């Protein structure tokens, strides 16, 4: 069985990999209607929520990695902009 920290690290890595595809040059511009980019961002946010369930708040390095990955998700939501931003994870409609 994986330790909590190893599980969280794996989830953070997975979320960042999902975001890497969205951030590829040109893909954000091509996906302004949401589409696959939005689905990937929603999945990345879901993964980050799972990571937080087993995150040790005393592990400063791991907490920072989670914050960084969440920042990447939100940054890409902002890059998509407009109406798509309203569909990004955690935004109140």
N, C-alpha and C positions, 0 to 999 in steps of 0.2 A: 504494500500500500504506500502511496506517495504521501510525503509530509505535506502539511498545509502550505508551507512556503513553496515547495516544488510545484504544487498544483496551481497556486496563484501565478508563479512565474510562467508556467505553461499557458495559462489563460491570457496573460498579458502579451506573450509572444504571439498567440493566435489572433488577438485583437489587432495588434500592430500589423500583422501580415494581411489581414482583411483590409485594413486602411491603406496598405502599400499599393494594392491594386487600384483603389479609388484615386490615389494621388498620382498615378502614372501620368506622364505628360500627355495632356490633351483629353484624358478620359473624363475629367470633371466637366469640361466644356461640352462634351458630347452627351453627357448624362443629365442635363439641366432639368429634364422632366422627372427626375427621380430614378426610375428604372433600377438597374442592377447596382449602381453606386449607392443608392439609398438603402437597398436591401442589405448590402455589405455593411454599411454604417450601422444599421439597426442590429444586425447580428453582432457586430463588434461591441456595441453598447450592452447587449444581452450577455455577452461573454464577460464584460467588465463587471456587471452586476453579480454574476456568479463568483468572480474573483473576490469581490468584497465580502461575500458570505464567509470566507475562510481566511480573510486577511487579518494578520496580527497587527493591531494598531501600534504596538511597541517596536515593530520592525521598520525603522525609519527608511531604510533603503527600499524595501518592498512597497511601502506606502507611496514613496516618491515615484516608483515605477508605475504604479497604478494611476497616480495623478497624471503622469506624463502621457500614458496611453489614452486616458480619458480626454486629455487636452488635444491629442491628435484627432480623436473622433470629433470633438467639437469644432476644431479648426477646419476639418473637411466639411462639416455641416455648414459652416460659415462660407466656405469656398463655393459650395453649391448655391447658396443664397436664396433669396426670394421666398416663394411659396414652398420650396423644397425644405427650407429651414424649419418650417412649421411641422414637418413630418419627421424631423430628426428626433432621436431618442431624448426623452425628458423635457421636451418643449410643451408648455401648456397651451392648448389651442383656445 
